[in-house]
Amino acid sequence: MSIIGLTGGIGMGKTTVGAMLRRLGAWIFDADAVVHRLQAPGGRALPAIGRLVPDAVRDGRLDRVALRRAVVADPALFRALEAIIHPMVFDECRRFLRAAHRAHSPMVVLDIPLLYEAGMDRLCDRVIAVSAPCAVQRARVLARGHMTPAQVDAIIARQMDDRQRRARVDHVIYTGLSRALTWRQVHAVVALVRREQERGRR
């Protein structure tokens, strides 16, 4: 089973690339979806978040706007939130990998935006970074309509620099030009993984 890390900053196009990898047969671990479940009503992370930022949890629900506002006002909260969330995501990832192994999945993808920051790259055989020009990245996030320009800039500033990330990974998939070009890049990486698997079976 090949374990591929998929990472990249906010707005870089990981969702698109992840969907393409799924079409090519990969099992996908979606860390963002896991975090949303952990923070949903009744989620494991919600009580600890409420203790850390009381205004962010109201009637058993996470107020994401209030949480985002608190983190922008006090960047130290971001690290404290990571200390709550990252171990829980790691546990969920371990369960996912065990299930994939039992199902004899030939290829799994760990879609984790903070792959290196969380130390989860050590689980991977290879890592893909998704990258896009800064202007494209910023425009994509602002188009979602959930954040102000200042909030977007604060999130980007907290994440690993795109050049540093690209220097560490095995493959870079560039988005922002055309979907067809992105698809060709994804297909080339998967074809390489499959060739290596075939050589390993010989």
N, C-alpha and C positions, 0 to 999 in steps of 0.2 A: 504494500500500500504506500503510495507516494503522498506525502503531506506537504502541501504548498501553502505558504503564507501569502496573504493578499493584503497590502497595506497602502496607505496614501492619506494625504490630508483631506480635510473637509472640502467637498465640492470637486474633487479630482476625477470622479467617475467610477468609483469602486462598485457601486450598485450595478451599473451597466456591465462592467467587466465580470462581476460575479454572476450575473444572469447568463452571460455568454458561456462561462465555464460550466454552469449548471446544464445548459443545452448540450454541452459536449460530454456530459455524463458524470461530472464531479459532484460529490456530496459537499454542501456548503454549510459551514458553521458561521452564522451571521451574528457577530458580537453585538452590533447595535440592537438587533432584535432581542437578544438575551438581556441586554441592559434595560430595555423597555419593559420586559417581563419582570425583572427584578425590582423595578421602580413602580410597577403597576399596583393598584389596590391589592393588598395582601401579599405583595412581593417581599422577598427576603431582605432587600436592601432598604425598604422604606422606613422602618423604625430607626435605623442608624442615621439615615439622612435627616429624619425629623429631629433627632437629638442634636445633630450638627448645625442644621439650619432650620430652626423651628418654624419660621414664617413660610418655608417652602412646602410644608405638609399641612393640608387643611382637610378635615373630615376624612382622613384616611386616603387622601389623594395627593399626588405630587403636583405642585404648582410650578411648572417648568419655567414660566416667565420669572417668577420670584426667585427661583434657584439660579437662573442665568444672571439675573440682576445682582444677586448676592456674590456670585463668583467674579463678576466683572469688578465689583466694588472691592473685593478682597481676594486677590489671586491665590493666597495661601489656602483658601478653601478648596481650590481645585485639587491640590495634592491630597488633602484630607478625604475628599470624595473618592479619589482614585484608590486610596488605601482601603476604603469600604468596598468598592465595586470590583477592583481587579482580582482579588482572591476568589470572589464568587464566580466571575467569568471564567477564571482558570478551572474551577471545579466543573462548571458546565461543559467546558471544552474537553476535559478529560473524559466525561461521560459520553460526549459525542464521539470521540475517537474510539472508545471501547465499542460503541454500537457499530461504527463503521467497520472496525476490524472484524467483529462477529459476522457482519453482512458481506465480508470479503469485497468491500469497495476498493477498486484499484487506485482511485485518486480522490483525495479530500482537500478542500480548500478552507483555510482558516481566515475568514474575512474579518480582520481586526485592525481598525484604524490606528490604534496605539500599540501595534505589535511589538516594536522594539522597546517602547517606554514601559510596557508591562512585562518585558522579559519573555514573551511567549514565542519569540523567534526560535528559541532553543528546541521547540517541539517540531520544527519544520525541516524538511529535506532541502527545500529551496524557497526563495521568497520573491514575489512579484511586487513591484511598486507601480501604482497608477499615478500618472503625472499629467498636468495640464498647465498652460501658461497662467501666470498670476491673475491677469485680467479676466480670463475665462473662469478660473476658480472662484474669484470673488463675485462675478456676475451670476454664476450658478446659485451660489448660496443666497445672495440677496433676492434672487427671483423666487425663492421659496416663500418669502414674505413673513418669516418668523423672527427675523433678527434685524437690528439696526446696523448700519455700516460700522459703528464703533464696536458692537458686539462681535461682528464677523472678524474684524481686524484683531480683536483680543483673542479669539479662538485660534486664528491662524498663527499669531505670535507665540502661543503656548505650545503648538505642535512642532515636531521636529522639522527643521528646515528641509525643503524639498530636495535641494542639492545633496545634503548629507544623507537623506534617505536613499536617493538614487545611487549614491556611492557604495552603499552597504548591501544592496540586493543583488540577486542573480539575474533578474530580468526587469526591464522597464517597459510598461505599456503606456504609450502616449495617447491621450484623448484630446478632443477639442478641434480636430480637423474634420474627420468624417467617421460615421459609424462603421462604414466598410473597412476603413484603415484599421480601426480598433479591432474589428473582428479578425482581420488577417493576422494581427500581432498575437491575439489570444490563441488563435488556431495554431500558429507556429510554436508557441510555448507548449501547448498540449501535445502536439505532434512530437516534440523533442522528448517530453516526459514518457510518452508511449514507446518511443524507440529505445530509450534507456531501460525501460521495464522489460522490453522484449529481449534486449541483450543480456539482462540479468537472469532471464529464464533459460538462457542457452547453456 
